[in-house]
Amino acid sequence: MPTDWAILAAPVSQLAQLLAQMVPERHPNLEPTNPTPYLLLMLFGFAVGAIGHLVRSRTLVAIGVLAVFLGTVLLPIGIFLARS
């Protein structure tokens, strides 16, 4: 008698194969970039946010959150759009 995970394994495997076929081989605008600036901006944002929590400053916490969001979402999207 098959176990619960064995019942789900076949559909999940088929779904993974279907999704893999939908992904393009290589997008011309997705050249590898140096991740260091993004990581530094994220670390800066976490540090500012932590300091903001320690001194109970909503402004510093907001600046930290915005820096993390900028480093993880906005800059990569902006660079992608600039290359297209």
TAHUGI-V361156 format. One record per backbone hydrogen bond with DSSP energy under -0.5 kcal/mol. CO is the residue of the C=O (numbers start at 0). NH is the residue of the N-H. E is the energy in kcal/mol with one decimal. If there is no record, write none. Layout:
BEGIN
co=CO nh=NH e=E
co=CO nh=NH e=E
END
This chain:
BEGIN
co=2 nh=6 e=-1.5
co=3 nh=7 e=-1.4
co=4 nh=8 e=-1.3
co=5 nh=9 e=-0.8
co=6 nh=10 e=-0.5
co=7 nh=11 e=-2.0
co=8 nh=12 e=-2.3
co=9 nh=13 e=-2.4
co=10 nh=14 e=-2.4
co=11 nh=15 e=-2.3
co=12 nh=16 e=-2.1
co=13 nh=17 e=-2.2
co=14 nh=18 e=-2.6
co=15 nh=19 e=-2.1
co=16 nh=20 e=-1.6
co=17 nh=21 e=-1.0
co=18 nh=22 e=-0.9
co=26 nh=29 e=-1.6
co=32 nh=34 e=-0.6
co=34 nh=38 e=-2.5
co=35 nh=39 e=-2.7
co=36 nh=40 e=-2.2
co=37 nh=41 e=-2.4
co=38 nh=42 e=-2.8
co=39 nh=43 e=-2.6
co=40 nh=44 e=-2.3
co=41 nh=45 e=-2.6
co=42 nh=46 e=-2.5
co=43 nh=47 e=-2.8
co=44 nh=48 e=-2.6
co=45 nh=49 e=-2.5
co=46 nh=50 e=-2.5
co=47 nh=51 e=-2.5
co=48 nh=52 e=-2.0
co=49 nh=53 e=-2.2
co=50 nh=54 e=-2.3
co=51 nh=56 e=-2.8
co=55 nh=57 e=-0.6
co=56 nh=60 e=-2.0
co=57 nh=61 e=-2.6
co=58 nh=62 e=-2.4
co=59 nh=63 e=-2.4
co=60 nh=64 e=-2.5
co=61 nh=65 e=-2.5
co=62 nh=66 e=-2.3
co=63 nh=67 e=-2.2
co=64 nh=68 e=-2.6
co=65 nh=69 e=-2.7
co=66 nh=70 e=-2.3
co=67 nh=71 e=-1.9
co=68 nh=72 e=-2.4
co=68 nh=73 e=-1.3
co=69 nh=74 e=-2.5
co=72 nh=76 e=-2.0
co=73 nh=77 e=-2.8
co=74 nh=78 e=-2.6
co=75 nh=79 e=-2.2
co=76 nh=80 e=-2.6
co=77 nh=81 e=-2.2
co=78 nh=82 e=-1.7
co=79 nh=83 e=-0.8
END
